[in-house]
Amino acid sequence: DNVKDLTKRISIDSQDRITQIQDGNNAVLGSYWYDESGFRIRKSSLEPKNNVFSNVEILYPSKFFGLEFIESENVISSVNNVYLNGVRIAALNEAGALAYYLTDQVDSVSTVLDDEGNTLSLMQYLPYGETFVQRGDLNFSPKFNSQELDRESGFYFFNARFYDPGIARFTSADSVIDGEFDTQGWNRFSYVKGNPIGAKDPTGHDTVVDTLAGVNHVLNKLGDSSYKAGTASKDGSFVGNSVGLLHDSAGLVYKTTAALVPKNRKELEEAAVTGYGSQLAKATAKGLAKVGDDIGKIPLGFKNSNQYKKAMSELDNIMKSKNISDYNIGVRGSSVTGQSFKTGKPFNAKSDIDVFVESADLTKGSKTSKNIPGFVHPETINGKNPEIGSWSERWGKILNRDISVGGFEKGKVPNQPTIFYGNNK
């Protein structure tokens, strides 16, 4: 590296994935294995543990669960990971210890808290991901962009490929053109098209612009003497709601971020500072005490909230044009959970988006849930709902992925994580 002038020898496979890293003396620092979709399923590395270097084996049966074996201690430990919209927000180990990951506008972990609100780790980064300051426990996995840092190499694993923050470039070319009409999209090694402050790349394939632009709006308004309580309440709730978290995984109910601070809304509001900005503080506190049900819920595959709203509003208008009034529309499946229910694989550049329409009129009173004729992939549209078929085909081209639209009888949408659009639900 550029600090100690050490040599790293990197071996790759036929898909440009790193399989082994050696130092200048040919000692193996890390070895990596992948499944057919590119998901890393095993890692073997030499890592500092309790002030000594140990061989560490990590198995990833899925993104939600990991097993770690430390050779020097002859100990196997497990961890359950909790995700919200594809971002790791908490982890629970087999001893019952909880860690909550608080992130910034590009999902970089800045603070790690335990279940009593004590700070376990604090981190700050340079714009392209180099660690600037880190205090406390160094062993937490998610860091810059909520991705996992391989300390043996200094690279971040971005699911599809590795990223070197030292040179602000990926170590291999992108197999996907990230925006064919954008000149930066053709630079297949660049990171987020040169915008690390306002964009992220959750898959290693696609630049995603920050959807929480309202945060900047709030910060700017703090310097404006005309900032009114009404605006503070609205935008403060936006910030707070985006932090409120509730996730039920493997039979375990995880606490919301509100559990890390005073126990109820009254205490939260009383804790808000007085004087200028107190209305904003109170509004944010209210948001922290409430699980966010609308804010921040943008399905994966859409670049930002405006694009998602535009697509769904067009589908909404189609339903209205057909004089149907009893419908709900929304998105379900891996674009909501970040993982396929059928295969367990993470949402990636090839995953489709499952849109649904819940309507008794369109299902003609069917007794069981079923796909409405025509509400399928564009290539099998049978003409019964050509407007929806055209919508699916057009937006599939815009997003560069298939969009399927499933129809369900009223009340028959599968009991899975779902994002309903607008005020339909």
LINMOQUI-V525458 format. One record per residue. N is the residue number from 0. OMEGA is omega in whole degrees, 0 to 359 (* if undefined). Layout:
[[N:OMEGA] [N:OMEGA]]
This chain:
[[0:188] [1:179] [2:184] [3:178] [4:178] [5:179] [6:174] [7:176] [8:186] [9:176] [10:180] [11:177] [12:185] [13:180] [14:177] [15:177] [16:181] [17:179] [18:180] [19:175] [20:178] [21:175] [22:183] [23:178] [24:179] [25:174] [26:182] [27:178] [28:181] [29:175] [30:188] [31:179] [32:185] [33:171] [34:186] [35:180] [36:180] [37:178] [38:181] [39:185] [40:181] [41:177] [42:176] [43:186] [44:176] [45:187] [46:176] [47:177] [48:180] [49:174] [50:174] [51:178] [52:182] [53:171] [54:183] [55:176] [56:177] [57:176] [58:180] [59:176] [60:174] [61:180] [62:183] [63:187] [64:178] [65:177] [66:181] [67:178] [68:178] [69:189] [70:185] [71:181] [72:182] [73:184] [74:173] [75:178] [76:181] [77:178] [78:174] [79:180] [80:180] [81:183] [82:172] [83:182] [84:176] [85:181] [86:179] [87:184] [88:182] [89:177] [90:180] [91:178] [92:187] [93:177] [94:179] [95:180] [96:181] [97:173] [98:178] [99:182] [100:177] [101:189] [102:177] [103:188] [104:177] [105:175] [106:174] [107:182] [108:180] [109:182] [110:173] [111:182] [112:171] [113:187] [114:175] [115:178] [116:178] [117:181] [118:178] [119:183] [120:175] [121:183] [122:171] [123:186] [124:166] [125:188] [126:184] [127:169] [128:175] [129:181] [130:180] [131:178] [132:172] [133:180] [134:179] [135:182] [136:182] [137:194] [138:179] [139:189] [140:186] [141:179] [142:182] [143:183] [144:184] [145:178] [146:184] [147:179] [148:173] [149:186] [150:180] [151:180] [152:187] [153:180] [154:171] [155:177] [156:183] [157:176] [158:181] [159:183] [160:183] [161:181] [162:179] [163:182] [164:180] [165:179] [166:178] [167:180] [168:170] [169:182] [170:178] [171:182] [172:177] [173:177] [174:180] [175:175] [176:185] [177:180] [178:186] [179:180] [180:181] [181:184] [182:179] [183:178] [184:180] [185:173] [186:193] [187:176] [188:186] [189:180] [190:178] [191:174] [192:177] [193:181] [194:185] [195:181] [196:185] [197:183] [198:180] [199:180] [200:187] [201:185] [202:188] [203:182] [204:195] [205:175] [206:179] [207:180] [208:182] [209:179] [210:180] [211:180] [212:179] [213:179] [214:178] [215:179] [216:180] [217:182] [218:178] [219:182] [220:180] [221:180] [222:184] [223:184] [224:180] [225:182] [226:186] [227:182] [228:180] [229:177] [230:179] [231:180] [232:182] [233:184] [234:177] [235:177] [236:178] [237:180] [238:184] [239:181] [240:181] [241:179] [242:181] [243:187] [244:172] [245:182] [246:179] [247:185] [248:178] [249:177] [250:181] [251:177] [252:182] [253:182] [254:175] [255:177] [256:179] [257:180] [258:181] [259:182] [260:181] [261:200] [262:180] [263:186] [264:180] [265:179] [266:179] [267:181] [268:179] [269:180] [270:181] [271:182] [272:178] [273:179] [274:183] [275:179] [276:182] [277:179] [278:177] [279:180] [280:180] [281:181] [282:178] [283:178] [284:177] [285:179] [286:179] [287:182] [288:185] [289:176] [290:181] [291:179] [292:178] [293:192] [294:176] [295:182] [296:177] [297:181] [298:175] [299:181] [300:175] [301:184] [302:180] [303:184] [304:180] [305:179] [306:178] [307:181] [308:180] [309:180] [310:184] [311:178] [312:176] [313:177] [314:177] [315:180] [316:177] [317:179] [318:179] [319:180] [320:178] [321:179] [322:177] [323:186] [324:187] [325:190] [326:165] [327:177] [328:180] [329:183] [330:178] [331:175] [332:189] [333:178] [334:175] [335:185] [336:185] [337:182] [338:179] [339:177] [340:184] [341:187] [342:183] [343:182] [344:181] [345:175] [346:183] [347:186] [348:182] [349:183] [350:178] [351:178] [352:182] [353:175] [354:179] [355:171] [356:178] [357:186] [358:176] [359:181] [360:183] [361:179] [362:177] [363:176] [364:180] [365:181] [366:180] [367:178] [368:177] [369:176] [370:176] [371:178] [372:181] [373:181] [374:183] [375:179] [376:185] [377:185] [378:180] [379:177] [380:184] [381:173] [382:182] [383:177] [384:187] [385:181] [386:180] [387:176] [388:179] [389:178] [390:181] [391:182] [392:182] [393:181] [394:174] [395:178] [396:180] [397:184] [398:180] [399:177] [400:179] [401:171] [402:176] [403:180] [404:180] [405:178] [406:181] [407:173] [408:180] [409:178] [410:185] [411:176] [412:183] [413:182] [414:180] [415:177] [416:188] [417:173] [418:176] [419:182] [420:173] [421:183] [422:182] [423:187] [424:*]]
